[in-house]
Every structure is written in structure tokens, then in C-alpha cells.
């Protein structure tokens, strides 16, 4: 699995758990909705750490909580350069 795909799946799962739509997440995170759409549709090949921090803060979790998921335990995760 690609890292970008794992990040997208994790964000979607967290939004679902908290009952937050992607547009609401963008608003809460102070990000343009286009940024969230780019992550979800695979157009963002390198989601920045600042963006992830904003998303985590909007979801009221830490970066540790975000990455502390089975999705990220796979040693075969591939990054895009």
C-alpha cells in the first residue's frame, strides 16, 4: 500500500468515527476544502506534516494517535517521491 493511500484511509476512518464530513474537517482544520479533496482523490503525493497536524488538531487527536493504527504497521508501505 502506498503511504498516501494509508493516510487517506486513516483520515476517512477518523472522520467516520467522529461523524465529520470532509468539508467540515477542512473547516475545522482551517484548510481549503480543495486540500482535503486532493488528499482523498490521490492528487496529493506528499501530504505535509503541517497539514497532518492541522487535521489531527481538528479531529482532537495527536500525531501519535493518527499513526498508531494497524495501517501503518505494514513494513511494505511505499512512499512516492
Secondary structure, DSSP 4 states (H G I P E B T S, - for coil): -BHHHHHHHHHHHHHHHHT--HHHHHHHHT--HHHHHHHHTT--SS--HHHHHHHHHHTT--HHHHH-SGGG--TT-B---
